[in-house]
C-alpha cells in the first residue's frame, strides 16, 4: 500500500464511474448522479474517450444552495426531467461525494418522489451509495451490481437457466465473446451486465436516446430463479451480487477468475461443461489449439521478459498468470484498489513478483525505476511512465483514452489470450528489445 499521504496520479477511477458501467448494462436503464453537474460531465467525457461512444448521464446538479439546504428538490426534479426526456424503464441513482457529505437520505427522497409522482410508482429506481472518497470504480461497480439484483430479483419457481455475472469491468467485445460461447453451447444463460451494445453500438440513422441492448429487466428479475450462478471476476470486491443471490434465494454460486490465459479459460470451460453436460464445441477446441500454437511461437521472444502489470485487480491477475504461462516474469503487479486477498493471489501465481496494493502511479513509477522492466501492461494512464522511461506500453483495460477500438479489444478466452500475446510480442519486436 502507498505510504504517501496524498494520491498523485491514481491507478483507478472513482466509484460513480463503476456504477455507470453496471447501470448501462441493463436494458433501457439511465444512470443519474445525485451531486454536482461536474461529476456527470467528467464521467461522460472519460467514458466517451474510452469507448468512443456518446454516454449520457443525468445529474441532480447540486449547487451551493443544495449543499446548504439539502438536495431533495434537485433530485426530484432531476428524476422528473429524466422520465420526461428519456422514458427509461429503470433509473439508477448513484451518489457522489457532495450528496454523501451533506448527508442526503436518498432512499427517503426516492420514496417521497414515488408518492408525489404516480407515474413513478412502478418504475424501478435503484439507489446505490458511491462516494468517490470511499473506494475505486471496481468497488462502485460491485456495489451497483448488488443493488441492481437486490432491487429487481424476485423469488419464484426454480428454473433451469445459468446466470453469468460479470463481476469485473471488461470490454464489449469480451461480453460478446462470452454470450456467443453460451449460445454455441446451446446454453440458456443470463449475462449481467451486458454492455456489448450499450457501449459499442453499430452506426444507425435512427437516434435512440437510450442505447439499445443490455440485459433485459425480465432476465434480471429471473436471476433469483436460476439453476446456478457463475461470477467471472470481482473476487476481491465486496459486496457480491452472486453472493447475495445465494444467501437470499439459495441459488448455488461460484466465483471464478476472469478467463484470461490458458488455465483460467480451461477452468471456466470446465464449469460450463459441468453445467451443460456437453463437451467443448469444436470451434473453441480449435481456438485452444491455436492458443497453444501461439504460446510455442512467442515463447522464444517472451521468456524471461520482465513486465510491470497494473490496473483492475482481476485483469492484472489474469495478465500475470498469462505472462507466467509463456515464461515471462511479472516483476511488478500493481492495483489502485485495496485488497490483501489480491496480494495473496498474485503470490500464489508468481512468488517473485513485487505486489503493489492500493497505490498510485507515482508509487508504480518509483518501483519500476528500482527493479527495471522491459514492458508495461495496463491502462493508458501508464503512458507518462512509458514516455519518461522509454518502456513500451501494451494497453489493456480501463481507461484507454488514447487509442481507438477499446470496444473491440478482446482479452478473454483462448482467442483473447492469443491476441494479447501477439500484441506483447509485436510491441517488443517493434522496439528491438528482444532481437
C-alpha positions as CSV (number, residue, x, y, z in Angstrom):
1,X,0.0,0.0,0.0
2,X,1.2,3.5,-0.7
3,X,3.0,5.3,2.1
4,X,2.1,8.7,0.6
5,X,-0.4,11.0,2.4
6,X,-1.9,12.0,-1.0
7,X,-2.8,10.4,-4.3
8,X,-0.7,12.0,-7.0
9,X,-1.9,10.1,-10.1
10,X,-4.5,7.4,-9.2
11,X,-4.3,3.9,-10.6
12,X,-8.1,3.6,-10.6
13,X,-11.2,5.6,-11.3
14,X,-13.8,6.7,-8.8
15,X,-16.9,4.8,-7.6
16,X,-19.6,6.6,-9.6
17,X,-17.9,5.6,-12.8
18,X,-18.2,1.9,-11.8
19,X,-21.9,2.5,-11.2
20,X,-22.4,3.8,-14.8
21,X,-20.7,0.7,-16.2
22,X,-23.1,-1.5,-14.3
23,X,-26.3,0.5,-14.9
24,X,-25.6,0.9,-18.6
25,X,-25.5,-2.9,-18.9
26,X,-29.2,-3.1,-18.0
27,X,-31.7,-2.6,-20.9
28,X,-33.4,0.8,-21.0
29,X,-31.7,1.9,-17.8
30,X,-30.5,5.5,-17.4
31,X,-27.9,6.5,-14.7
32,X,-28.4,9.7,-12.7
33,X,-25.8,11.2,-10.4
34,X,-27.0,12.9,-7.3
35,X,-24.4,15.5,-6.9
36,X,-22.8,18.4,-8.8
37,X,-23.0,18.8,-12.5
38,X,-19.3,18.5,-12.9
39,X,-19.3,14.9,-11.7
40,X,-21.6,13.8,-14.5
41,X,-19.7,15.8,-17.1
42,X,-16.4,14.3,-16.0
43,X,-17.7,10.8,-16.2
44,X,-19.3,11.4,-19.6
45,X,-16.1,12.8,-21.0
46,X,-13.9,10.0,-19.7
47,X,-16.2,7.2,-20.8
48,X,-16.8,8.8,-24.2
49,X,-13.0,8.9,-24.7
50,X,-12.6,5.3,-23.7
51,X,-15.5,3.7,-25.6
52,X,-15.7,6.3,-28.5
53,X,-19.5,6.3,-27.9
54,X,-21.8,9.0,-26.6
55,X,-22.6,8.5,-22.9
56,X,-25.5,10.3,-21.3
57,X,-25.6,10.6,-17.5
58,X,-28.3,12.7,-15.9
59,X,-27.5,14.9,-12.9
60,X,-29.3,16.5,-10.0
61,X,-26.9,19.4,-10.5
62,X,-26.4,20.3,-6.8
63,X,-25.2,23.8,-6.3
64,X,-24.2,25.8,-3.2
65,X,-27.9,26.2,-2.2
66,X,-28.4,22.4,-2.3
67,X,-25.3,21.8,-0.3
68,X,-26.6,24.1,2.5
69,X,-30.3,23.2,2.5
70,X,-30.2,19.6,1.1
71,X,-30.6,18.2,-2.4
72,X,-34.1,16.7,-2.2
73,X,-35.7,19.2,-4.6
74,X,-32.8,18.9,-7.1
75,X,-33.0,15.1,-7.1
76,X,-36.8,15.0,-7.5
77,X,-36.6,17.5,-10.3
78,X,-33.8,15.5,-12.0
79,X,-35.8,12.3,-11.8
80,X,-38.9,14.0,-13.2
81,X,-36.9,15.5,-16.1
82,X,-35.2,12.2,-16.8
83,X,-38.6,10.4,-17.0
84,X,-40.0,13.1,-19.3
85,X,-36.9,13.3,-21.6
86,X,-35.8,9.7,-21.9
87,X,-38.8,7.5,-20.8
88,X,-36.5,4.9,-19.2
89,X,-37.7,1.6,-17.9
90,X,-35.3,1.8,-14.9
91,X,-33.3,4.6,-13.3
92,X,-30.0,4.1,-11.4
93,X,-29.3,6.8,-8.8
94,X,-25.7,6.9,-7.7
95,X,-24.5,9.4,-5.1
96,X,-21.3,11.4,-5.4
97,X,-19.1,13.0,-2.8
98,X,-21.2,16.1,-2.3
99,X,-24.5,14.3,-1.7
100,X,-22.9,11.9,0.7
101,X,-21.1,14.7,2.6
102,X,-24.2,16.7,3.2
103,X,-26.0,13.6,4.3
104,X,-29.0,13.4,2.0
105,X,-31.3,10.5,2.7
106,X,-31.6,9.4,-0.9
107,X,-33.8,6.4,-0.2
108,X,-36.3,8.6,1.6
109,X,-36.2,11.2,-1.2
110,X,-37.0,8.5,-3.7
111,X,-39.9,7.2,-1.6
112,X,-41.3,10.8,-1.4
113,X,-40.9,11.1,-5.2
114,X,-42.9,8.0,-5.8
115,X,-45.7,9.3,-3.7
116,X,-45.7,12.7,-5.4
117,X,-45.4,11.2,-9.0
118,X,-47.9,8.5,-9.7
119,X,-46.1,7.6,-13.0
120,X,-43.0,6.7,-11.0
121,X,-44.7,4.2,-8.6
122,X,-44.0,1.2,-10.8
123,X,-40.7,2.4,-12.2
124,X,-37.6,0.7,-10.8
125,X,-35.4,3.4,-9.2
126,X,-32.2,1.8,-7.9
127,X,-30.2,3.7,-5.4
128,X,-26.5,3.0,-4.6
129,X,-24.1,4.9,-2.4
130,X,-20.9,5.6,-4.3
131,X,-18.9,8.5,-2.8
132,X,-15.5,8.8,-4.6
133,X,-13.6,9.0,-1.4
134,X,-14.9,5.6,-0.3
135,X,-13.3,3.4,-3.0
136,X,-12.4,2.7,-6.6
137,X,-14.5,2.2,-9.7
138,X,-14.2,-1.5,-9.1
139,X,-16.0,-1.2,-5.7
140,X,-18.6,1.1,-7.2
141,X,-19.3,-1.4,-9.9
142,X,-19.6,-4.3,-7.4
143,X,-21.9,-2.3,-5.1
144,X,-24.1,-1.3,-8.1
145,X,-24.4,-4.9,-9.3
146,X,-25.6,-6.0,-5.9
147,X,-28.0,-3.0,-5.7
148,X,-29.5,-4.0,-9.1
149,X,-30.2,-7.6,-8.1
150,X,-31.5,-6.6,-4.7
151,X,-34.0,-4.2,-6.3
152,X,-35.1,-6.4,-9.1
153,X,-34.6,-10.1,-8.5
154,X,-37.8,-11.9,-7.3
155,X,-38.3,-15.3,-5.8
156,X,-40.2,-17.8,-7.9
157,X,-40.3,-21.3,-9.2
158,X,-36.8,-22.7,-9.7
159,X,-35.7,-22.5,-13.4
160,X,-33.0,-24.2,-15.4
161,X,-31.1,-21.1,-16.7
162,X,-27.5,-20.5,-15.9
163,X,-26.6,-17.0,-14.6
164,X,-23.3,-15.5,-15.7
165,X,-22.5,-12.4,-13.6
166,X,-19.6,-10.3,-15.0
167,X,-18.0,-9.3,-11.7
168,X,-15.3,-7.2,-13.3
169,X,-15.2,-4.4,-15.9
170,X,-14.5,-5.9,-19.3
171,X,-14.8,-4.7,-22.8
172,X,-17.9,-5.0,-25.0
173,X,-16.0,-7.5,-27.2
174,X,-15.3,-9.7,-24.2
175,X,-19.0,-9.7,-23.3
176,X,-20.0,-10.6,-26.9
177,X,-17.5,-13.4,-26.8
178,X,-19.0,-14.9,-23.6
179,X,-22.6,-14.5,-25.0
180,X,-21.6,-16.2,-28.2
181,X,-19.9,-19.0,-26.3
182,X,-23.0,-19.8,-24.3
183,X,-25.1,-19.7,-27.4
184,X,-22.8,-22.0,-29.3
185,X,-23.0,-24.4,-26.3
186,X,-26.8,-24.3,-26.5
187,X,-26.9,-22.9,-23.0
188,X,-29.9,-20.8,-21.9
189,X,-27.9,-18.2,-19.9
190,X,-28.5,-14.7,-18.4
191,X,-25.5,-12.4,-18.7
192,X,-25.4,-9.4,-16.3
193,X,-24.5,-6.7,-17.1
194,X,-24.4,-6.7,-20.8
195,X,-22.5,-3.8,-22.3
196,X,-21.9,-5.5,-25.6
197,X,-24.1,-3.0,-27.5
198,X,-24.7,-0.2,-25.0
199,X,-21.1,0.9,-25.1
200,X,-20.3,-0.4,-28.6
201,X,-23.3,0.1,-30.8
202,X,-23.5,0.0,-34.6
203,X,-23.8,3.1,-36.7
204,X,-27.5,3.8,-37.2
205,X,-29.5,6.6,-38.9
206,X,-32.1,6.3,-36.2
207,X,-31.1,8.1,-33.0
208,X,-32.0,6.5,-29.7
209,X,-31.8,8.5,-26.5
210,X,-31.1,5.3,-24.6
211,X,-28.7,2.9,-26.5
212,X,-30.2,-0.4,-27.5
213,X,-29.0,-3.6,-25.8
214,X,-28.3,-4.5,-22.2
215,X,-29.7,-7.3,-20.0
216,X,-33.5,-7.3,-20.2
217,X,-35.2,-6.3,-17.0
218,X,-37.1,-9.6,-17.1
219,X,-33.9,-11.5,-17.1
220,X,-32.6,-9.6,-14.0
221,X,-35.9,-10.4,-12.3
222,X,-35.3,-14.1,-13.2
223,X,-31.8,-14.3,-11.7
224,X,-33.2,-15.4,-8.4
225,X,-34.7,-18.5,-10.1
226,X,-31.5,-19.6,-11.9
227,X,-30.2,-23.1,-11.6
228,X,-26.7,-21.8,-10.8
229,X,-24.6,-18.6,-10.8
230,X,-21.1,-18.2,-12.1
231,X,-19.4,-14.9,-11.3
232,X,-16.4,-14.1,-13.5
233,X,-14.0,-11.8,-11.7
234,X,-14.9,-9.5,-8.9
235,X,-13.5,-11.9,-6.3
236,X,-11.6,-9.1,-4.5
237,X,-14.5,-6.7,-4.1
238,X,-17.5,-6.7,-1.7
239,X,-20.4,-6.8,-1.8
240,X,-21.1,-9.6,-4.2
241,X,-24.2,-9.8,-6.4
242,X,-23.8,-13.6,-6.7
243,X,-23.2,-14.0,-3.0
244,X,-26.4,-12.0,-2.3
245,X,-28.4,-14.2,-4.6
246,X,-27.0,-17.3,-3.0
247,X,-27.8,-16.1,0.5
248,X,-31.2,-14.6,-0.2
249,X,-32.6,-17.1,-2.7
250,X,-30.5,-20.2,-2.2
251,X,-29.1,-20.1,-5.8
252,X,-25.7,-22.0,-5.9
253,X,-22.9,-19.6,-6.6
254,X,-19.3,-20.0,-7.6
255,X,-16.8,-17.1,-8.2
256,X,-14.1,-17.7,-10.9
257,X,-11.2,-15.7,-12.1
258,X,-11.6,-13.8,-15.4
259,X,-10.9,-16.4,-18.2
260,X,-7.6,-14.7,-19.2
261,X,-5.0,-17.2,-20.4
262,X,-5.0,-20.9,-20.8
263,X,-5.5,-22.2,-17.3
264,X,-8.2,-19.7,-16.3
265,X,-10.1,-20.3,-19.5
266,X,-9.8,-24.0,-19.0
267,X,-11.3,-23.5,-15.5
268,X,-14.3,-21.6,-16.9
269,X,-14.8,-24.0,-19.8
270,X,-14.8,-26.9,-17.3
271,X,-17.6,-25.3,-15.3
272,X,-19.7,-24.7,-18.4
273,X,-19.2,-28.4,-19.4
274,X,-20.3,-29.4,-15.9
275,X,-23.4,-27.2,-16.0
276,X,-24.5,-28.2,-19.5
277,X,-23.4,-31.8,-19.6
278,X,-21.9,-31.1,-23.0
279,X,-18.3,-31.2,-24.2
280,X,-16.4,-28.3,-25.6
281,X,-17.7,-27.3,-29.1
282,X,-15.2,-27.9,-31.9
283,X,-15.0,-24.1,-32.6
284,X,-13.4,-23.5,-29.2
285,X,-11.3,-26.7,-29.2
286,X,-9.7,-25.2,-32.3
287,X,-9.2,-21.9,-30.6
288,X,-7.5,-23.6,-27.7
289,X,-5.2,-25.4,-30.2
290,X,-4.3,-22.1,-31.9
291,X,-3.5,-20.6,-28.5
292,X,-1.1,-23.4,-27.7
293,X,0.5,-22.9,-31.1
294,X,0.8,-19.2,-30.3
295,X,2.4,-19.9,-27.0
296,X,5.0,-22.0,-28.8
297,X,5.6,-19.3,-31.4
298,X,6.1,-16.4,-28.9
299,X,7.8,-18.3,-26.1
300,X,11.3,-17.7,-27.6
301,X,10.5,-13.9,-27.5
302,X,8.7,-13.6,-24.2
303,X,10.7,-16.0,-22.0
304,X,12.4,-14.1,-19.2
305,X,11.0,-10.7,-20.4
306,X,10.3,-8.6,-17.3
307,X,6.9,-6.9,-17.2
308,X,5.1,-4.4,-15.0
309,X,1.4,-5.1,-14.9
310,X,-1.1,-2.6,-13.4
311,X,-4.8,-1.9,-13.4
312,X,-8.0,-3.5,-12.2
313,X,-7.4,-6.4,-9.8
314,X,-8.8,-9.3,-11.9
315,X,-7.4,-8.1,-15.2
316,X,-3.9,-7.6,-13.6
317,X,-4.1,-11.0,-12.0
318,X,-5.2,-12.7,-15.3
319,X,-2.4,-11.0,-17.3
320,X,0.1,-12.0,-14.6
321,X,-0.9,-15.6,-15.0
322,X,-0.8,-15.4,-18.8
323,X,2.7,-14.0,-18.6
324,X,3.8,-16.9,-16.4
325,X,2.3,-19.3,-18.8
326,X,4.7,-18.1,-21.6
327,X,7.8,-17.9,-19.3
328,X,7.8,-14.1,-18.9
329,X,8.5,-12.5,-15.5
330,X,5.8,-10.3,-14.0
331,X,8.3,-8.3,-11.9
332,X,5.7,-5.8,-10.7
333,X,2.0,-6.3,-10.3
334,X,0.1,-3.3,-9.1
335,X,-3.5,-2.1,-8.5
336,X,-5.1,1.0,-7.2
337,X,-7.7,-0.9,-5.2
338,X,-7.0,-2.1,-1.6
339,X,-7.2,-5.9,-1.2
340,X,-5.0,-8.2,0.8
341,X,-6.6,-11.1,-1.0
342,X,-5.3,-9.7,-4.2
343,X,-1.7,-9.7,-2.8
344,X,-2.0,-13.3,-1.7
345,X,-3.5,-14.4,-5.1
346,X,-0.6,-12.8,-7.0
347,X,2.0,-14.5,-4.7
348,X,0.4,-17.9,-5.4
349,X,0.8,-17.4,-9.2
350,X,4.1,-15.6,-9.2
351,X,6.0,-15.7,-5.9
352,X,8.8,-13.5,-7.2
353,X,6.5,-10.6,-8.1
354,X,6.7,-7.3,-6.3
355,X,3.0,-6.7,-5.5
356,X,1.8,-3.1,-5.0
357,X,-1.6,-2.8,-3.5
358,X,-3.7,0.4,-3.2
359,X,-1.0,2.5,-4.9
360,X,-0.9,5.3,-7.4
361,X,1.3,5.8,-10.5
362,X,4.0,7.7,-8.6
363,X,4.5,4.5,-6.5
364,X,4.5,2.3,-9.6
365,X,7.0,4.6,-11.3
366,X,9.3,4.6,-8.3
367,X,9.3,0.8,-8.2
368,X,9.9,0.4,-11.9
369,X,13.0,2.6,-11.6
370,X,14.2,0.4,-8.8
371,X,13.8,-3.1,-10.4
372,X,13.7,-2.3,-14.1
373,X,11.3,-3.8,-16.6
374,X,11.1,-4.4,-20.4
375,X,7.4,-3.8,-21.0
376,X,4.4,-2.2,-19.3
377,X,0.9,-3.9,-19.5
378,X,-2.0,-1.8,-18.3
379,X,-4.3,1.2,-18.8
380,X,-3.3,4.2,-20.9
381,X,-2.7,6.2,-17.7
382,X,0.7,4.5,-17.6
383,X,1.8,6.4,-20.8
384,X,3.7,9.0,-18.7
385,X,5.9,6.3,-17.3
386,X,6.3,4.7,-20.7
387,X,7.5,8.0,-22.2
388,X,9.8,9.0,-19.4
389,X,11.4,5.6,-19.1
390,X,11.2,4.7,-22.8
391,X,9.5,1.4,-21.9
392,X,6.8,0.2,-24.4
393,X,3.2,0.0,-23.1
394,X,0.6,-2.6,-24.1
395,X,-2.7,-1.0,-23.4
396,X,-5.2,-3.3,-21.6
397,X,-8.3,-2.4,-19.5
398,X,-9.9,0.8,-18.3
399,X,-9.2,3.6,-19.0
400,X,-7.8,3.5,-22.5
401,X,-8.3,7.0,-23.8
402,X,-5.5,7.5,-26.3
403,X,-6.3,4.6,-28.6
404,X,-9.4,3.6,-30.6
405,X,-11.0,0.2,-30.7
406,X,-11.4,-0.4,-26.9
407,X,-14.9,-1.8,-27.5
408,X,-13.3,-4.4,-29.8
409,X,-10.4,-5.3,-27.5
410,X,-10.8,-9.0,-26.7
411,X,-8.6,-10.4,-24.0
412,X,-10.9,-13.2,-22.6
413,X,-10.9,-16.8,-23.7
414,X,-8.4,-18.7,-25.8
415,X,-8.8,-16.2,-28.7
416,X,-8.3,-13.2,-26.4
417,X,-5.2,-14.7,-24.9
418,X,-3.7,-15.3,-28.3
419,X,-4.4,-11.7,-29.4
420,X,-2.8,-10.4,-26.2
421,X,0.3,-12.5,-26.7
422,X,0.6,-11.3,-30.2
423,X,0.4,-7.7,-29.1
424,X,3.0,-8.2,-26.4
425,X,5.4,-9.8,-28.7
426,X,5.0,-7.3,-31.5
427,X,5.5,-4.3,-29.4
428,X,8.8,-5.8,-28.1
429,X,9.9,-6.7,-31.6
430,X,9.0,-3.1,-32.7
431,X,11.4,-1.5,-30.2
432,X,14.0,-4.1,-30.9
433,X,14.4,-5.2,-27.2
434,X,14.1,-8.9,-27.9
435,X,16.1,-9.4,-31.1
